[in-house]
Amino acid sequence: MATLTRKDNERKMHISHKLAEAEKAKKPIFSFEFFPPKTQQGVQNLYDRMDRMHDLGPAFIDVTWGAGGSSSELTCQMVDVAQGTFGLETCMHLTCTDMDVQQINDALDQAFKAGCTNILALRGDPPREKEKWKAVEGGFQYARDLIHHIKQRYGDHFDIGVAGYSEGCDDTQDPELLMEHLKEKIDAGGTFIVTQMFYDVDIFLSWVDKVRARGITAPIVPGIMPIQTHAAFLRRANWSKCHIPQKWLDALEPVKNDDAVVREIGKGLVAEMCQRIIDSGIMALHFYTMNLAQATRMVLEELGMISSDGTPTRPLPWRQSLGLNRRDEDVRPIFWKNRHKSYIARTQEWDEFPNGRWGDSRSPAFGELDAYGIGLKGTNEQNLKLWGKPQTLRDIANIFIRFLKNEIKSLPWSEVEITREADAIKPQLIDLNSRGFLTITSQPSVNGVKSTHPVYGWGPSEGYVYQKAYLELLVPPELLSELMARIDRDPNMSFYAVNKGSRGPDLRTNAPSDGPNAVTWGVFPGKEIVQPTIVEAVSFLAWKDEAYRLGSDWAKCYDSNSQSRQLITGIMDNWYLLNIVHNDFHSSHGIFDLFNGLQVDGMDDPPKPIEKATADNDKAIAELNGVHKAENPAVFEQVAN
């Protein structure tokens, strides 16, 4: 069993604490339930949906337990991905069904290693082939026994939720017996209650009164099932044996064959029920999403619990991970701004993560590029459909321009769509690409906007946030010398440039040291200045390897003797990856003035033969001489180790 430390205990965030905070503040929160899909494509689709639904701002999610074999393994995998990659506080269901003690311990250990601190302990339904529930040999008979075991093995690491039934369950409709079981589960160590779905709010509120009268004070989270279709609505109500108010039946029956109208009417009915729950003093709603987003989102919008664009307040300018030991992480390099999952994958073996500064607490070893989730996404066929078959540099530049115009959803170097942050500099980015400079990552300067700003804001309210202008792009070697000379004429500019380097990477920089340069920071009442995003040498070289790998993966989507492959390979083999920081955050567009009058030659020409391109590249590098050449081998060694 893993050893718990005080630091671990300080980092975890229990659902019962979130519920208590919501009740104290009289501010309702919500959460989502997901279940393991049956196919691999279904899993990927669900991950994409979970990623999007993160932006709605759930207080937590839970993942149901797939009893037996690959289903239970998938539950553990989903918890790991949700907690670590998507930064969603995750509660793992765990049942007694077909589980002996060793299997239960294995599941708990996996949850612990994923950074999960919440378990919903259930007895579980009987397997499909059995009519009655029966404990396996060496397993537990009741949820209370499972709770005892979790507490004995893990102490207070896990917050333990239990199930509540306001209208009975499969085994019994006896309300007194169910109430006694609920009391036993809470007395065993359960700290919050999640209820079965219901549609009759009067029955639910009456049950809550009875729970409190029994001396059970644990917070109650009502289970809400949005209405997707009329048939599914009736089927789920019948499965859970919950009462449907006549008002609901009368409203939905006449439109039962029109799914869109059913969802619209259902939205109003479910939202009205939720509002009554909130008005009664219960400040949490748990949505059974059925792995779908639309109906749940409609209810939340009707309640005014999310903005129409689904934009929550961000604690940091990038998505936090809640993996083991990562809860206090608050500094990251900007290079992975558009590849969050890859950064998580390449740093998952670190023992400590930057907190307050980027320095000794960071391991210099980034993970290998062959780890899952780091390479180019999608099949060759999908990528050709997305990006076409470029024949010239202008064709490639137009792909980047289409991305900037939101006409395509991704680039090899960006797994997410362009955000509203780029609007302030989008004309300049489009102009740069139209002249052959291929922009990878950027951010505009920001001079002290409120931390609640809908586009740039992050962190606690009543604060102010700042950004330096940042630009990362691919440039041909023959133009790098002129760009470095122009940067030298502006003392506010700093840069790093590196190529793939068949004979070893050629790194150029005017940075005064290998140390970090903060490019975003925030000032908040009663707190030290927070600097969550930086530019720094070691991580840039690690990113360089990934950036060139992604471009090479793109090239390999095409036939080996195709013009598209030759074109992209030539850029990857010969061009420099350049990042520039304008250290005067008052300057809004000065970083783009560097490129005035510059144009990449031959944008409409076919790609050069490999031998000719290599010779030209060697000549251009030789003409750079030793200008700003980095002579610190330790930087390269840190990346290689």
C-alpha positions in Angstrom: 0.0 0.0 0.0 1.2 3.5 -0.8 2.4 5.5 2.2 0.5 8.7 2.9 2.2 11.9 3.9 0.9 15.1 5.5 1.7 16.9 2.2 -0.6 14.4 0.3 -3.4 15.1 2.8 -3.0 18.9 2.4 -3.2 18.6 -1.4 -6.4 16.5 -1.8 -9.8 18.1 -2.2 -12.7 16.0 -0.8 -16.1 16.3 -2.3 -17.6 16.7 1.2 -15.4 19.8 1.6 -16.7 21.2 -1.7 -20.3 20.6 -0.6 -19.7 22.3 2.7 -18.2 25.3 1.0 -21.1 25.6 -1.4 -23.6 25.4 1.4 -21.7 28.0 3.4 -21.5 30.4 0.5 -25.1 29.6 -0.6 -23.7 29.1 -4.1 -24.9 26.0 -5.9 -22.4 23.7 -7.6 -22.9 20.8 -10.0 -21.2 17.6 -11.1 -21.4 15.0 -13.9 -21.5 11.2 -14.1 -19.9 9.2 -16.9 -19.7 5.5 -17.6 -17.1 3.4 -19.5 -18.1 3.0 -23.2 -18.1 -0.4 -24.8 -15.8 0.5 -27.8 -12.4 2.1 -28.2 -13.9 4.8 -30.5 -16.6 5.4 -27.8 -13.8 5.9 -25.2 -12.1 8.5 -27.4 -15.4 10.3 -28.1 -16.1 10.4 -24.4 -12.7 11.8 -23.6 -13.3 14.6 -26.2 -16.7 15.3 -24.6 -15.2 15.2 -21.0 -12.6 17.7 -22.2 -15.3 20.1 -23.6 -17.5 19.6 -20.5 -14.6 20.6 -18.3 -15.2 24.2 -19.5 -18.7 24.1 -18.0 -17.1 24.2 -14.6 -18.2 21.0 -12.7 -17.1 20.8 -9.1 -16.3 17.1 -9.7 -17.2 14.2 -11.9 -17.7 10.6 -11.1 -17.0 7.4 -13.2 -19.1 4.3 -12.7 -17.6 1.0 -12.0 -17.5 -1.6 -14.8 -17.5 -4.8 -12.9 -15.1 -7.4 -14.1 -12.2 -7.6 -16.5 -11.6 -4.9 -19.1 -14.6 -2.8 -17.9 -13.1 -2.3 -14.5 -9.7 -1.6 -16.0 -11.3 1.1 -18.2 -12.9 2.7 -15.1 -9.4 3.0 -13.6 -8.0 4.4 -16.8 -10.8 6.9 -17.1 -10.2 8.1 -13.6 -6.5 8.5 -14.3 -7.2 10.5 -17.5 -9.9 12.7 -16.0 -7.9 13.5 -12.9 -4.5 13.9 -14.4 -5.0 15.0 -18.0 -8.2 16.9 -17.9 -7.8 18.3 -14.3 -11.3 17.1 -13.3 -11.8 16.3 -9.6 -12.9 12.7 -10.0 -14.9 10.3 -7.8 -14.5 6.6 -8.7 -17.4 4.3 -8.1 -16.3 1.0 -6.5 -18.7 -1.9 -6.0 -18.6 -5.2 -4.2 -20.1 -7.1 -7.2 -17.7 -9.9 -8.4 -14.8 -8.3 -6.4 -12.7 -10.0 -3.9 -10.5 -8.1 -1.5 -7.4 -8.2 -3.7 -9.3 -6.8 -6.7 -10.7 -4.0 -4.5 -7.2 -3.2 -3.2 -5.8 -3.1 -6.7 -8.6 -0.6 -7.7 -8.0 1.6 -4.7 -4.2 1.6 -5.3 -4.8 2.7 -8.9 -7.1 5.4 -7.8 -4.5 6.6 -5.3 -1.8 6.7 -7.9 -4.0 8.7 -10.2 -4.4 11.4 -7.5 -8.0 10.5 -6.9 -9.2 11.3 -3.4 -12.9 10.4 -3.7 -14.7 7.0 -3.8 -18.4 6.3 -4.1 -18.7 3.0 -2.2 -21.6 0.7 -3.5 -22.7 -2.8 -3.0 -23.6 -2.9 -6.7 -26.2 -4.6 -8.9 -26.1 -8.4 -9.4 -24.4 -9.6 -12.6 -26.8 -9.9 -15.5 -26.8 -13.7 -15.4 -27.8 -13.7 -11.7 -31.2 -12.8 -10.3 -30.1 -12.1 -6.8 -27.0 -10.4 -5.5 -24.4 -12.6 -3.8 -21.0 -11.8 -2.4 -18.0 -13.6 -4.0 -15.7 -15.6 -1.8 -13.3 -13.3 -0.1 -15.5 -10.3 -0.9 -17.8 -8.0 0.9 -21.6 -8.5 1.4 -22.5 -4.8 2.0 -21.4 -1.4 1.1 -20.7 -0.6 4.8 -18.2 -3.5 4.8 -16.4 -1.9 1.8 -16.4 1.5 3.6 -14.8 -0.1 6.7 -12.1 -1.7 4.6 -11.3 1.6 2.7 -11.0 3.5 6.0 -8.9 0.8 7.5 -6.5 0.7 4.6 -6.3 4.3 3.6 -7.4 6.3 6.6 -8.8 9.7 5.6 -7.2 9.8 2.2 -10.4 9.0 0.4 -13.6 10.9 0.9 -16.3 8.2 0.7 -19.7 8.8 -0.8 -22.7 6.4 -0.4 -25.9 5.9 -2.3 -29.3 7.1 -1.1 -32.7 6.0 -2.3 -35.7 8.2 -1.9 -38.0 5.8 -3.7 -36.6 2.4 -2.9 -34.2 0.2 -4.8 -34.1 -3.2 -6.5 -33.8 -5.3 -3.4 -36.3 -3.6 -1.2 -39.0 -0.9 -1.2 -39.0 -0.8 2.6 -38.2 2.8 3.5 -37.3 2.0 7.1 -34.8 -0.7 6.1 -33.2 1.5 3.5 -32.9 4.3 6.0 -31.3 2.0 8.5 -28.8 0.9 5.8 -28.0 4.5 5.0 -27.3 5.2 8.6 -25.0 2.2 8.8 -23.0 3.4 5.8 -22.6 6.9 7.2 -21.6 5.5 10.6 -19.0 3.3 8.9 -17.3 6.4 7.5 -19.4 7.7 4.6 -19.2 11.5 4.3 -21.7 12.4 1.6 -24.8 10.9 -0.1 -25.6 10.7 -3.8 -29.2 9.8 -4.5 -30.8 7.7 -7.2 -32.5 9.6 -10.0 -36.0 11.0 -9.4 -38.5 13.3 -11.0 -40.9 14.0 -8.1 -39.3 16.7 -6.1 -41.9 16.5 -3.3 -41.1 12.9 -2.6 -37.4 13.7 -2.6 -37.7 16.7 -0.2 -39.9 14.6 2.1 -37.2 11.9 2.1 -34.5 14.5 3.0 -36.5 15.6 6.0 -36.7 11.9 7.2 -32.9 11.5 6.7 -32.3 14.6 8.9 -34.8 13.4 11.4 -32.8 10.1 11.7 -29.8 12.1 12.8 -27.9 11.8 9.4 -26.2 15.1 8.8 -24.0 14.2 5.8 -24.5 16.4 2.8 -27.0 15.1 0.2 -26.4 15.4 -3.5 -29.5 14.8 -5.6 -29.1 12.7 -8.7 -30.6 14.5 -11.8 -31.4 12.7 -15.0 -31.9 15.2 -17.9 -34.4 14.3 -20.5 -32.9 13.3 -23.9 -35.8 11.6 -25.6 -39.3 10.6 -24.6 -38.6 6.9 -24.9 -35.4 7.1 -22.8 -37.2 9.2 -20.2 -39.8 6.5 -19.7 -37.3 3.7 -19.8 -35.1 5.2 -17.2 -37.9 6.1 -14.9 -39.2 2.6 -15.1 -35.8 1.1 -14.5 -35.4 3.2 -11.3 -39.0 2.7 -10.3 -39.3 6.5 -9.7 -42.7 8.3 -9.7 -43.3 10.7 -12.6 -45.6 13.6 -11.8 -48.7 13.8 -14.0 -47.8 17.3 -15.1 -44.6 15.9 -16.7 -46.5 13.2 -18.5 -49.1 15.6 -19.8 -46.4 18.0 -21.1 -44.3 15.4 -22.9 -46.8 12.9 -24.3 -48.1 15.2 -27.1 -44.6 15.8 -28.4 -43.1 12.4 -27.8 -42.0 11.9 -31.4 -40.1 15.2 -31.7 -36.8 14.8 -29.8 -35.8 18.5 -30.1 -39.1 19.6 -28.6 -38.9 16.9 -25.9 -35.5 18.2 -24.9 -36.8 21.8 -24.8 -39.8 21.0 -22.6 -37.8 18.5 -20.5 -35.2 21.3 -19.9 -37.8 23.5 -18.3 -39.3 20.7 -16.2 -36.0 19.5 -14.9 -34.7 23.0 -14.3 -37.8 23.9 -12.3 -37.3 20.8 -10.2 -33.6 21.7 -9.7 -34.6 25.2 -8.6 -36.9 23.9 -6.0 -34.1 21.7 -4.7 -31.7 24.7 -4.5 -34.4 26.9 -2.9 -34.8 24.2 -0.2 -31.1 24.8 0.8 -29.4 21.9 -1.0 -26.5 23.5 -3.0 -25.4 20.7 -5.2 -26.8 18.9 -8.3 -25.4 15.7 -9.8 -26.2 15.1 -13.4 -26.4 11.6 -14.9 -25.2 12.6 -18.3 -25.4 9.2 -20.0 -22.1 10.3 -21.6 -24.0 13.1 -23.5 -23.7 16.9 -23.1 -26.6 18.7 -24.7 -29.5 18.0 -22.4 -27.4 18.6 -19.3 -26.0 21.9 -20.6 -29.5 23.1 -21.5 -30.6 22.6 -17.9 -27.6 24.4 -16.5 -28.1 27.3 -18.9 -31.8 27.5 -17.9 -30.7 27.7 -14.3 -28.1 30.3 -15.0 -25.3 28.2 -13.6 -23.1 28.5 -16.6 -22.5 31.3 -19.1 -23.9 30.9 -22.6 -20.4 30.3 -24.0 -19.5 27.9 -21.1 -16.5 29.9 -20.0 -15.7 29.3 -16.3 -13.3 31.3 -14.1 -9.8 29.8 -14.5 -7.5 29.4 -11.5 -4.5 29.6 -13.9 -4.1 30.5 -17.5 -3.6 26.8 -18.4 -5.5 23.7 -17.5 -4.4 22.3 -14.1 -3.8 18.6 -13.6 -5.0 17.0 -10.4 -2.7 14.0 -10.7 -0.7 12.7 -7.8 1.6 15.4 -6.5 0.5 17.9 -9.1 -2.2 19.8 -7.2 0.2 22.6 -6.2 1.8 22.9 -9.7 1.5 26.5 -10.8 4.3 27.1 -13.3 4.6 25.7 -16.9 6.5 26.6 -20.1 4.4 28.3 -22.7 5.6 26.0 -25.5 2.9 23.4 -24.7 0.1 26.0 -24.6 -1.8 24.2 -27.3 -0.8 20.6 -26.4 -1.8 20.2 -22.8 -2.1 16.4 -23.0 1.3 16.0 -24.3 2.9 18.1 -21.5 1.1 15.9 -18.9 2.3 12.8 -20.6 5.9 14.0 -20.9 6.1 15.1 -17.2 4.1 12.3 -15.6 7.2 10.6 -14.1 8.4 13.7 -12.3 8.5 13.5 -8.5 7.9 17.1 -7.9 6.4 19.9 -10.0 7.1 23.7 -10.1 5.4 25.6 -7.3 6.0 29.3 -7.0 9.0 29.2 -9.3 10.6 27.2 -12.1 13.8 25.9 -10.5 15.2 23.2 -8.3 11.9 21.6 -7.7 11.7 20.6 -11.4 13.1 17.4 -12.9 15.0 18.2 -16.1 14.0 14.9 -17.7 11.1 15.1 -20.1 9.5 11.8 -21.1 10.2 10.1 -24.4 8.4 11.1 -27.6 7.0 7.6 -28.2 4.7 7.8 -25.2 1.0 7.6 -25.9 -0.6 11.0 -26.7 2.6 12.8 -27.8 2.7 12.0 -31.5 0.4 13.4 -34.2 -3.3 12.6 -33.7 -5.6 11.1 -36.2 -5.1 8.6 -39.1 -3.3 9.5 -42.3 -6.7 9.6 -44.1 -8.2 11.9 -41.5 -5.2 14.3 -41.6 -5.2 14.4 -45.4 -8.8 15.3 -45.3 -8.1 18.0 -42.7 -5.0 19.6 -44.2 -5.1 18.5 -47.8 -2.1 17.9 -50.0 0.1 21.0 -50.0 2.4 21.4 -53.0 4.1 24.7 -52.2 5.0 26.8 -49.2 2.0 29.0 -50.0 -0.3 26.0 -49.6 1.1 25.3 -46.2 0.8 29.0 -45.2 -2.8 28.9 -46.3 -3.4 25.9 -44.0 -2.1 28.0 -41.1 -4.3 30.9 -42.2 -7.4 28.7 -42.3 -6.6 27.6 -38.8 -6.3 31.2 -37.6 -9.7 32.0 -39.3 -11.3 29.0 -37.4 -11.9 27.2 -40.7 -10.0 24.1 -39.5 -9.9 22.9 -35.9 -6.3 21.9 -35.5 -2.7 21.9 -36.7 0.0 19.3 -36.1 1.3 21.7 -33.3 -2.1 22.6 -31.9 -4.6 20.0 -30.7 -7.2 22.7 -29.9 -9.0 25.4 -31.9 -7.7 28.9 -32.0 -9.1 30.8 -29.0 -10.5 34.3 -28.5 -7.2 35.4 -27.0 -5.7 35.5 -30.5 -8.3 38.0 -31.8 -6.2 41.0 -30.7 -3.3 39.9 -32.9 -5.1 37.7 -35.5 -4.6 40.2 -38.5 -0.9 40.3 -37.7 -0.6 36.5 -37.5 -2.4 36.1 -40.8 -0.1 38.6 -42.4 3.0 36.8 -41.1 1.8 33.5 -42.5 0.9 35.0 -45.8 4.5 36.0 -46.1 5.7 32.5 -45.3 6.4 32.7 -41.6 4.6 29.7 -40.0 3.3 30.7 -36.6 3.0 27.9 -34.0 2.1 29.6 -30.7 1.5 33.2 -29.7 0.0 35.5 -27.1 -0.8 39.2 -27.1 0.5 41.6 -24.5 -1.9 42.4 -21.6 -1.4 45.4 -19.3 -3.3 44.8 -16.1 -6.8 43.7 -17.0 -9.1 42.4 -14.3 -8.7 38.8 -13.3 -12.3 38.3 -14.1 -11.9 39.4 -17.8 -13.8 36.9 -20.0 -10.8 36.4 -22.4 -7.6 37.0 -20.5 -8.7 36.6 -16.9 -7.6 33.9 -14.5 -7.0 33.5 -10.7 -9.0 34.9 -7.8 -11.3 37.9 -8.3 -10.2 41.4 -7.5 -6.8 40.8 -9.1 -5.0 42.0 -12.2 -3.2 39.9 -14.9 -0.4 40.7 -17.3 1.2 39.2 -20.3 4.2 39.8 -22.4 3.8 39.5 -26.2 5.1 36.1 -27.3 5.6 34.6 -30.7 6.8 31.2 -31.8 7.2 30.3 -35.5 9.2 28.4 -38.1 11.6 30.5 -40.1 14.1 29.6 -42.9 17.8 29.9 -42.0 18.5 32.6 -44.6 16.2 35.0 -42.8 17.4 34.2 -39.2 20.5 36.4 -39.4 18.4 39.5 -40.3 15.9 38.8 -37.6 18.6 38.4 -34.9 20.1 41.7 -36.0 16.8 43.4 -35.7 16.2 41.9 -32.3 19.6 43.2 -31.2 18.5 46.7 -31.9 15.6 46.4 -29.4 16.8 45.9 -25.8 13.3 44.7 -24.9 13.4 41.6 -27.1 14.8 38.2 -26.2 14.7 35.0 -28.3 15.7 31.4 -28.6 16.2 29.8 -32.0 17.0 26.1 -32.7 17.0 23.8 -35.7 16.5 20.0 -35.9 20.2 19.7 -36.7 21.4 16.6 -38.5 24.8 17.2 -36.9 23.3 18.2 -33.6 20.9 21.1 -32.9 22.2 24.7 -33.5 20.9 26.8 -30.6 21.0 30.6 -30.8 19.9 33.0 -28.1 20.4 36.4 -26.6 18.9 35.4 -23.3 21.2 36.5 -20.4 21.0 33.0 -18.7 19.3 29.6 -19.1 16.9 30.7 -16.3 13.1 31.3 -16.7 11.5 34.4 -18.1 7.9 34.9 -16.9 5.6 35.8 -19.7 2.3 35.8 -17.7 1.8 36.9 -14.1 -1.0 38.0 -11.8 -1.3 40.3 -8.8 -3.9 39.4 -6.3 -4.9 40.9 -2.9 -3.0 39.3 0.0 -0.8 37.0 -2.2 2.6 37.0 -3.7 2.9 37.7 -7.4 2.0 34.5 -9.3 4.0 33.8 -12.5 2.4 30.7 -14.0 3.9 30.7 -17.6 7.5 31.0 -18.5 10.0 30.7 -21.4 13.2 28.7 -20.5 16.0 27.0 -22.3 15.8 23.4 -21.2 12.1 23.0 -21.7 12.4 24.8 -25.1 14.9 22.2 -26.3 12.6 19.4 -25.1 9.7 21.1 -26.9 11.9 21.4 -30.0 12.2 17.6 -30.2 8.4 17.3 -30.1 7.7 20.1 -32.5 10.0 18.6 -35.2 8.6 15.1 -34.5 5.1 16.4 -35.1 6.1 18.0 -38.4 7.8 14.8 -39.5 4.7 12.8 -38.5 2.7 15.1 -40.7 5.1 14.6 -43.6 4.7 10.8 -43.2 1.0 11.0 -43.8 1.9 11.3 -47.5 3.5 8.8 -49.9 7.3 8.7 -49.6 7.9 10.1 -53.1 5.1 12.7 -53.0 5.7 16.4 -53.3 3.8 17.1 -50.1 6.1 14.8 -48.1 9.2 16.4 -49.7 7.9 19.9 -49.0 7.1 19.3 -45.3 10.3 17.2 -44.7 12.4 20.0 -46.1 10.9 22.6 -43.7 11.4 20.2 -40.8 15.0 19.4 -41.7 16.1 22.9 -42.5 14.1 25.6 -40.8 14.6 27.1 -37.4 12.0 27.1 -34.5 12.2 30.6 -33.2 10.5 32.1 -30.1 10.5 35.8 -29.3 9.4 37.6 -26.1 8.8 41.3 -26.1 9.7 42.1 -22.5 7.9 45.4 -22.5 4.3 44.4 -21.8 3.1 47.9 -22.7 3.9 47.2 -26.3 1.0 45.6 -28.1 2.4 45.0 -31.6 6.1 45.8 -31.4 6.9 42.1 -31.8 5.4 42.1 -35.3 7.4 45.1 -36.4 10.5 42.9 -36.5 9.2 41.3 -39.7 8.4 44.6 -41.6 9.5 44.2 -45.2 10.5 40.5 -44.8 9.2 37.8 -47.1 10.1 34.2 -47.5 11.3 33.6 -51.1 9.9 30.9 -53.4 6.4 30.5 -51.8 5.0 29.3 -55.1 7.9 27.1 -56.1 7.9 23.3 -55.8 10.2 22.0 -53.0 13.9 21.8 -53.7 15.5 18.4 -54.1 16.9 17.1 -50.8 20.5 17.5 -51.8 20.0 21.1 -53.0 17.9 22.0 -49.9 20.6 20.6 -47.6 23.4 22.5 -49.3 21.5 25.8 -49.2 20.8 25.2 -45.5 24.4 24.5 -44.7 25.4 27.6 -46.5 22.8 29.7 -44.6 23.9 28.4 -41.2 27.6 29.1 -42.1 26.7 32.7 -42.9 25.2 33.0 -39.4 28.8 32.5 -38.1 28.8 32.5 -34.3 26.1 35.2 -33.8 24.3 34.4 -30.6 25.3 30.8 -30.7 24.7 29.1 -27.4 27.9 27.5 -26.1 26.5 25.9 -23.0 26.6 22.1 -23.5 24.9 21.6 -20.1 21.6 22.8 -21.5 21.7 20.0 -24.1 22.8 17.4 -21.6 19.8 18.2 -19.3 17.4 17.5 -22.1 19.2 14.3 -23.1 19.3 12.9 -19.5 
